[in-house]
Amino acid sequence: MVKVRPFKAIRPARDKANLVASRSYLTYSETTIKEKLDHNPYTFLHIINPDYNTNRKATGIAKFKLVKERFKQFIREDILKRDEMDSFYIYQKQDQLNIFTGIIGASSVEDYLNNKIRKHEQTLTKRENMFCEYLETTGFNADPVLLAHEPNEEIKKILNKYTRNRSEYEFTTTNKSLHKLWVVNDLDDIETIINTLDKIERVYIADGHHRCASSALLSKHKDSESSSYFMSYLIEENQLNILNFNRLVKNLNGLTYKQLLEKIKTNYTVSYKKGIAAYSPILENEISMYLDGKWYSLIANKKRYDSTTSSLDPSILSDNILRPILEIVDERTDHNISFLEGTIPLSTIKDKVDSGEYAAGFVLKPISISAIKRVADNNEIMPPKSTYVEPKLRSGLTIYPIT
């Protein structure tokens, strides 16, 4: 059964929530980060960029210590405050196409180690160690792990009860997304959430595998209740918006366009899509390719697969084209391949290939939540950059203290 508990979040004062909250700093260009740091003294980006406007940039633990000091400064200045009561937090994000509503709480590291919180991605030891050092040095985590669970009527009742009322936070961001947060500190409602989630046998990591692994690593050498849990955002699996990651390759490994097509035809039925501005695959085992100013449909030849992972489009592409033809062995490290999340229009792939920046683009279909669950249930690992999962939450709205 899944253990989730409330916690006393450190979070912005109501009048500053929209100013503090930020996207992941990795999603901002250097120019945009500079603009935000120059013109918004409250943005959470100041905490994770504490050496901004200094000549010497810190790295590693030295930088993490600066992050901790800037975090403490935000608390001293009452930009951030710690709740007095253990609480759950209902976070809702609404964009033009989706409404995501879930519960932020503290999930058990033990459940992760016992495979009640199931994973489908391989983590990198170097990143695990780095983020573990970050958590231990700074003493907080500001980005919840996205956990998907089966639909549950009791959870829906709690969510509906709160979302009918005024939220603690409500603000719209420049990408036209509406963000709301409600604080759940009623003891009866807290008990209902704990007991209901305790009846769920397993949940699935939708986003945040490295954060989970790093929290588990931290718990091994830091003996405290807070380090035995990690902040999570629990959401019904049918709310997730699972998008694809597309591939771009810089060169064709010495092949001409014609030679590449001939080699691909060994394992695919290839169809030229004449007169189509952009082609997105829709059929079983189909991907699309943009090459030499043309869109192609590639349908993999039918075969028996020995695992769920090997039957998915990213694996089929890797096994039949990327590895044997283009000699891209490790997609995580090979400089000949780049990835574009499915939110980016296909016209961008076309432009990047037409400009000569890349030689070819491959477009894949999104992977279903049922396939992701089968991979996790079978203890399999999906290829890198197989899924781009929404919602992406704002950093800094609820911060989990680690003592």
C-alpha positions as a printed NumPy array, in Angstrom:
array([[  0.   ,   0.   ,   0.   ],
       [  1.199,   3.527,  -0.792],
       [  2.269,   5.74 ,   2.114],
       [  1.813,   9.492,   1.657],
       [  1.85 ,  12.042,   4.463],
       [  1.211,  15.784,   4.788],
       [  4.044,  18.193,   5.551],
       [  4.652,  21.815,   6.503],
       [  5.553,  23.402,   3.19 ],
       [  7.696,  26.483,   2.851],
       [  5.92 ,  28.625,   0.301],
       [  5.38 ,  32.19 ,  -0.922],
       [  3.147,  34.735,   0.726],
       [ -0.142,  34.894,  -1.17 ],
       [  0.601,  38.27 ,  -2.776],
       [  3.964,  37.06 ,  -4.112],
       [  3.123,  33.556,  -5.381],
       [  2.989,  34.569,  -9.044],
       [  6.294,  36.433,  -8.706],
       [  8.125,  33.6  ,  -6.935],
       [  6.938,  30.696,  -9.099],
       [  9.119,  29.805, -12.066],
       [  9.502,  27.114, -14.669],
       [ 12.496,  24.82 , -14.452],
       [ 15.541,  26.97 , -15.129],
       [ 16.583,  24.48 , -17.834],
       [ 13.633,  25.607, -19.978],
       [ 14.697,  29.262, -20.072],
       [ 17.166,  30.774, -22.5  ],
       [ 20.087,  32.708, -21.007],
       [ 18.503,  35.943, -22.22 ],
       [ 15.173,  35.18 , -20.533],
       [ 16.814,  34.164, -17.254],
       [ 18.8  ,  37.404, -17.271],
       [ 15.629,  39.449, -17.83 ],
       [ 13.824,  37.715, -14.973],
       [ 16.739,  38.04 , -12.56 ],
       [ 17.252,  41.695, -13.475],
       [ 13.61 ,  42.723, -13.126],
       [ 11.973,  40.369, -10.599],
       [ 13.553,  40.343,  -7.114],
       [ 11.138,  37.629,  -5.949],
       [ 11.622,  34.933,  -8.583],
       [ 12.714,  31.518,  -7.334],
       [ 15.411,  31.714, -10.003],
       [ 17.384,  33.956,  -7.608],
       [ 17.628,  31.044,  -5.18 ],
       [ 18.994,  28.578,  -7.711],
       [ 21.202,  31.213,  -9.366],
       [ 22.765,  32.737,  -6.232],
       [ 25.992,  33.763,  -7.969],
       [ 24.247,  35.816, -10.625],
       [ 25.992,  39.164, -11.148],
       [ 29.254,  37.826,  -9.722],
       [ 32.444,  37.478, -11.71 ],
       [ 33.267,  34.039, -10.37 ],
       [ 30.722,  31.255, -10.758],
       [ 30.602,  28.599,  -8.063],
       [ 30.109,  24.906,  -8.824],
       [ 29.257,  21.752,  -6.915],
       [ 28.841,  21.913,  -3.151],
       [ 30.164,  25.483,  -3.063],
       [ 27.244,  26.576,  -5.229],
       [ 24.773,  24.473,  -3.249],
       [ 25.847,  26.327,  -0.085],
       [ 25.144,  29.636,  -1.816],
       [ 21.716,  28.314,  -2.827],
       [ 21.024,  27.488,   0.822],
       [ 22.037,  30.979,   1.946],
       [ 19.849,  32.671,  -0.658],
       [ 16.971,  30.379,   0.367],
       [ 17.423,  31.454,   4.   ],
       [ 17.473,  35.082,   2.878],
       [ 14.093,  34.659,   1.173],
       [ 12.731,  33.272,   4.45 ],
       [ 14.23 ,  36.114,   6.516],
       [ 12.639,  38.64 ,   4.169],
       [  9.239,  36.901,   4.502],
       [  9.105,  36.167,   0.8  ],
       [  8.812,  32.518,   1.826],
       [  7.106,  31.266,   4.983],
       [  6.689,  27.835,   6.532],
       [  3.178,  26.589,   7.238],
       [  2.363,  25.998,  10.889],
       [  0.251,  22.89 ,  10.238],
       [  0.985,  19.694,   8.34 ],
       [ -0.963,  19.964,   5.113],
       [ -1.608,  18.484,   1.734],
       [ -1.749,  20.879,  -1.213],
       [ -4.098,  20.634,  -4.182],
       [ -2.442,  22.039,  -7.284],
       [ -4.406,  22.706, -10.45 ],
       [ -2.94 ,  23.79 , -13.76 ],
       [ -5.194,  24.712, -16.653],
       [ -4.075,  25.482, -20.19 ],
       [ -5.971,  25.842, -23.443],
       [ -6.348,  22.069, -23.848],
       [ -6.063,  20.451, -20.414],
       [ -6.974,  20.745, -16.752],
       [ -4.637,  18.914, -14.372],
       [ -5.602,  18.54 , -10.706],
       [ -3.635,  16.563,  -8.145],
       [ -2.355,  16.412,  -4.579],
       [  1.084,  17.458,  -3.38 ],
       [  2.299,  15.43 ,  -0.409],
       [  5.322,  13.532,   0.882],
       [  5.735,  10.012,  -0.533],
       [  7.693,   7.24 ,   1.121],
       [ 11.225,   6.372,  -0.009],
       [ 10.562,   2.873,   1.33 ],
       [  7.718,   2.492,  -1.172],
       [ 10.133,   3.428,  -3.96 ],
       [ 12.711,   0.898,  -2.768],
       [ 10.01 ,  -1.791,  -2.454],
       [  8.721,  -1.116,  -5.984],
       [  5.345,   0.203,  -4.872],
       [  6.419,   3.375,  -6.653],
       [  7.36 ,   1.96 , -10.028],
       [  9.861,   3.304, -12.534],
       [ 10.363,   2.911, -16.267],
       [ 13.521,   4.962, -16.905],
       [ 17.176,   4.29 , -16.24 ],
       [ 18.894,   6.883, -14.061],
       [ 22.488,   8.051, -14.301],
       [ 24.634,   7.501, -11.2  ],
       [ 26.44 ,  10.806, -11.72 ],
       [ 23.171,  12.758, -11.717],
       [ 21.86 ,  10.793,  -8.726],
       [ 24.95 ,  11.671,  -6.689],
       [ 24.891,  15.311,  -7.765],
       [ 21.245,  15.835,  -6.835],
       [ 21.702,  13.911,  -3.58 ],
       [ 24.491,  16.346,  -2.636],
       [ 22.204,  19.216,  -3.613],
       [ 19.387,  17.981,  -1.352],
       [ 21.701,  17.308,   1.586],
       [ 23.485,  20.659,   1.32 ],
       [ 20.521,  22.946,   0.618],
       [ 18.06 ,  21.155,   2.901],
       [ 15.073,  21.512,   0.595],
       [ 13.398,  20.254,  -2.567],
       [ 11.234,  22.559,  -4.668],
       [ 10.175,  20.234,  -7.501],
       [  7.731,  17.39 ,  -6.788],
       [  8.01 ,  14.014,  -8.482],
       [  5.019,  13.38 , -10.753],
       [  3.293,  10.149,  -9.651],
       [  0.336,   8.642, -11.514],
       [ -2.307,   6.514,  -9.824],
       [ -5.48 ,   4.771, -10.921],
       [ -8.73 ,   6.811, -10.84 ],
       [-10.225,   6.991,  -7.354],
       [-13.665,   8.298,  -6.384],
       [-12.698,   9.289,  -2.823],
       [ -9.809,  11.397,  -4.096],
       [-12.125,  13.018,  -6.648],
       [-14.543,  13.966,  -3.861],
       [-11.77 ,  15.683,  -1.91 ],
       [-10.531,  17.502,  -5.004],
       [-14.048,  18.653,  -5.915],
       [-14.72 ,  19.811,  -2.354],
       [-11.756,  22.188,  -2.421],
       [-11.69 ,  23.3  ,  -6.047],
       [-15.252,  24.648,  -5.703],
       [-13.919,  27.224,  -3.242],
       [-11.493,  30.105,  -3.489],
       [ -7.893,  28.989,  -3.835],
       [ -4.936,  30.15 ,  -1.766],
       [ -3.078,  31.048,  -4.968],
       [ -4.453,  31.921,  -8.387],
       [ -2.4  ,  33.415, -11.198],
       [ -1.931,  33.176, -14.948],
       [  1.483,  32.868, -16.56 ],
       [  2.64 ,  34.345, -19.853],
       [  2.071,  31.033, -21.663],
       [ -1.649,  31.421, -20.803],
       [ -1.684,  28.705, -18.128],
       [ -3.826,  29.236, -15.031],
       [ -2.324,  27.976, -11.763],
       [ -4.271,  27.444,  -8.534],
       [ -3.324,  25.984,  -5.162],
       [ -5.484,  25.038,  -2.18 ],
       [ -4.194,  24.168,   1.308],
       [ -5.697,  21.042,   2.909],
       [ -5.135,  21.186,   6.674],
       [ -8.49 ,  19.878,   7.896],
       [ -7.664,  16.786,   9.961],
       [-10.589,  14.738,   8.645],
       [ -9.694,  15.495,   5.03 ],
       [ -6.038,  14.7  ,   5.705],
       [ -7.011,  11.349,   7.205],
       [ -9.244,  10.599,   4.2  ],
       [ -6.399,  11.304,   1.775],
       [ -3.91 ,   9.191,   3.752],
       [ -6.297,   6.242,   4.119],
       [ -7.48 ,   6.382,   0.506],
       [ -3.971,   6.446,  -0.934],
       [ -3.007,   3.65 ,   1.453],
       [ -5.504,   1.41 ,  -0.359],
       [ -3.768,   1.944,  -3.706],
       [ -1.328,  -0.904,  -4.353],
       [  1.111,   0.933,  -6.616],
       [  1.785,   4.245,  -8.322],
       [  3.963,   5.044, -11.32 ],
       [  6.64 ,   7.674, -11.831],
       [  5.516,   9.799, -14.754],
       [  8.289,  12.388, -14.402],
       [ 11.144,  12.737, -11.911],
       [ 13.077,   9.458, -11.91 ],
       [ 16.347,  11.13 , -10.886],
       [ 14.646,  13.051,  -8.076],
       [ 13.254,   9.76 ,  -6.73 ],
       [ 16.572,   7.946,  -6.992],
       [ 18.451,  10.837,  -5.362],
       [ 15.986,  10.981,  -2.475],
       [ 16.439,   7.244,  -1.946],
       [ 20.207,   7.708,  -1.949],
       [ 19.936,  10.533,   0.584],
       [ 17.817,   8.405,   2.927],
       [ 20.602,   5.818,   3.165],
       [ 22.991,   8.151,   4.983],
       [ 20.673,  10.757,   6.518],
       [ 18.513,   9.33 ,   9.283],
       [ 15.505,  11.606,   9.677],
       [ 11.794,  11.438,   9.   ],
       [ 11.94 ,  14.153,   6.346],
       [ 14.7  ,  12.363,   4.413],
       [ 12.605,   9.181,   4.445],
       [ 10.062,  10.931,   2.222],
       [ 10.151,  13.082,  -0.898],
       [  7.741,  15.655,  -2.285],
       [  5.376,  14.267,  -4.894],
       [  2.428,  15.361,  -6.999],
       [ -0.13 ,  12.554,  -7.197],
       [ -2.501,  12.695, -10.127],
       [ -4.922,  10.279, -11.766],
       [ -3.255,   8.555, -14.702],
       [ -6.065,   9.487, -17.104],
       [ -5.271,  13.177, -16.576],
       [ -1.704,  12.899, -17.849],
       [ -0.867,  14.346, -21.229],
       [  1.814,  12.037, -22.613],
       [  3.578,  13.407, -25.662],
       [  6.314,  12.058, -27.878],
       [  9.961,  12.983, -28.207],
       [ 11.081,  13.324, -31.822],
       [ 14.608,  12.707, -33.102],
       [ 16.948,  14.782, -35.263],
       [ 20.231,  13.437, -36.647],
       [ 23.07 ,  15.645, -37.85 ],
       [ 24.652,  13.307, -40.412],
       [ 23.776,  10.091, -42.215],
       [ 26.963,   8.195, -41.347],
       [ 28.403,   8.736, -44.827],
       [ 25.304,   7.54 , -46.686],
       [ 23.499,   9.336, -49.485],
       [ 19.759,   9.937, -49.193],
       [ 19.108,   7.087, -51.629],
       [ 21.393,   4.674, -49.783],
       [ 19.723,   5.472, -46.459],
       [ 16.262,   4.842, -47.9  ],
       [ 17.358,   1.509, -49.365],
       [ 18.739,   0.352, -46.023],
       [ 15.592,   1.452, -44.189],
       [ 13.435,  -0.565, -46.608],
       [ 14.978,  -3.751, -45.206],
       [ 12.833,  -3.429, -42.076],
       [ 10.173,  -0.867, -43.026],
       [  7.536,  -0.271, -45.651],
       [  8.448,   3.197, -46.939],
       [  5.874,   5.533, -48.526],
       [  6.609,   9.016, -49.878],
       [  3.924,  11.497, -48.738],
       [  3.804,  13.781, -51.75 ],
       [  2.439,  17.297, -51.361],
       [  2.119,  17.13 , -47.558],
       [  3.554,  20.015, -45.533],
       [  4.072,  17.818, -42.457],
       [  3.257,  14.192, -41.739],
       [  2.598,  12.779, -38.281],
       [  2.335,   8.978, -37.892],
       [ -0.995,   7.457, -36.878],
       [ -0.778,   3.752, -37.77 ],
       [  0.517,   0.86 , -35.681],
       [  4.332,   0.553, -35.817],
       [  4.48 ,   3.7  , -37.962],
       [  6.886,   6.605, -37.629],
       [  7.524,   9.4  , -40.089],
       [ 10.781,  10.737, -41.474],
       [ 11.714,  14.076, -43.029],
       [ 14.622,  13.728, -45.435],
       [ 15.83 ,  15.769, -48.411],
       [ 12.758,  18.011, -48.414],
       [ 10.308,  15.087, -48.363],
       [  8.083,  13.428, -45.755],
       [  7.976,   9.635, -45.587],
       [  5.832,   7.119, -43.725],
       [  7.868,   4.237, -42.27 ],
       [  5.876,   1.203, -41.096],
       [  7.985,  -1.422, -39.351],
       [  7.655,  -4.985, -40.597],
       [  5.606,  -7.15 , -38.252],
       [  7.568,  -9.388, -35.903],
       [  7.305, -10.986, -32.478],
       [  8.862,  -8.876, -29.736],
       [ 10.325, -10.389, -26.586],
       [  9.391,  -7.472, -24.3  ],
       [  7.04 ,  -4.508, -24.069],
       [  9.943,  -2.091, -24.416],
       [ 11.221,  -3.656, -27.633],
       [  7.754,  -3.283, -29.202],
       [  7.639,   0.503, -28.701],
       [  8.46 ,   2.952, -31.492],
       [ 11.614,   4.406, -29.847],
       [ 13.108,   0.913, -29.494],
       [ 12.101,  -0.141, -33.007],
       [ 13.713,   3.013, -34.403],
       [ 16.882,   2.427, -32.378],
       [ 17.115,  -1.269, -33.251],
       [ 16.471,  -0.883, -36.985],
       [ 17.833,   2.531, -37.993],
       [ 19.755,   4.502, -35.394],
       [ 22.069,   1.744, -34.181],
       [ 22.679,  -0.506, -37.235],
       [ 22.529,   2.118, -40.003],
       [ 23.561,   5.43 , -38.431],
       [ 25.801,   3.826, -35.757],
       [ 24.221,   5.826, -32.936],
       [ 24.86 ,   3.372, -30.099],
       [ 24.124,   5.447, -26.986],
       [ 21.423,   8.036, -27.617],
       [ 22.116,   9.697, -24.256],
       [ 25.671,  10.688, -25.197],
       [ 25.985,  10.58 , -28.998],
       [ 26.398,  14.084, -30.438],
       [ 24.84 ,  13.   , -33.736],
       [ 21.325,  12.936, -32.261],
       [ 19.083,  15.548, -30.654],
       [ 15.573,  15.372, -29.227],
       [ 12.572,  17.669, -29.568],
       [  9.561,  17.292, -27.283],
       [  6.196,  16.786, -28.928],
       [  5.007,  20.282, -28.014],
       [  7.304,  21.677, -30.719],
       [  5.583,  21.809, -34.147],
       [  6.727,  19.577, -37.001],
       [  7.491,  22.697, -39.017],
       [ 10.474,  23.21 , -36.702],
       [ 11.851,  19.792, -37.666],
       [ 11.36 ,  20.663, -41.329],
       [ 13.127,  24.011, -40.901],
       [ 16.077,  22.481, -39.051],
       [ 16.585,  19.864, -41.763],
       [ 16.024,  22.29 , -44.657],
       [ 18.596,  24.69 , -43.187],
       [ 21.252,  21.97 , -43.13 ],
       [ 21.57 ,  22.032, -39.348],
       [ 20.35 ,  18.428, -39.362],
       [ 20.242,  15.771, -42.067],
       [ 17.017,  13.988, -41.106],
       [ 14.171,  14.056, -38.63 ],
       [ 12.14 ,  11.17 , -37.199],
       [  8.654,  11.709, -35.746],
       [  7.237,   9.187, -33.272],
       [  3.811,   8.627, -31.733],
       [  3.092,   9.204, -28.025],
       [  3.323,   6.127, -25.801],
       [  0.174,   5.222, -23.858],
       [  0.018,   5.124, -20.07 ],
       [ -0.938,   1.436, -20.295],
       [  2.312,   0.69 , -22.152],
       [  4.32 ,   2.688, -19.602],
       [  2.698,   0.696, -16.783],
       [  3.454,  -2.621, -18.502],
       [  7.096,  -1.609, -18.846],
       [  7.259,  -0.669, -15.159],
       [  5.363,  -3.766, -13.992],
       [  7.789,  -5.98 , -15.928],
       [ 10.813,  -4.146, -14.467],
       [ 11.833,  -3.049, -17.946],
       [ 13.539,   0.195, -18.925],
       [ 12.408,   2.426, -21.769],
       [ 14.883,   4.065, -24.172],
       [ 15.987,   7.602, -23.281],
       [ 13.635,  10.423, -24.227],
       [ 10.676,   8.146, -24.885],
       [  8.025,  10.341, -23.261],
       [  7.384,  14.009, -22.559],
       [  4.778,  14.135, -19.802],
       [  2.567,  17.009, -18.715],
       [  1.744,  18.688, -16.391],
       [  4.979,  20.545, -15.761],
       [  4.549,  22.311, -12.43 ],
       [  6.021,  25.634, -11.33 ],
       [  9.018,  25.545,  -8.997],
       [  8.873,  27.316,  -5.647],
       [  5.151,  27.149,  -4.875],
       [  5.567,  24.369,  -2.315],
       [  9.025,  23.626,  -0.946],
       [  9.746,  20.459,   1.016],
       [ 12.186,  21.013,   3.917],
       [ 14.764,  18.296,   4.626],
       [ 16.137,  18.345,   8.163]])
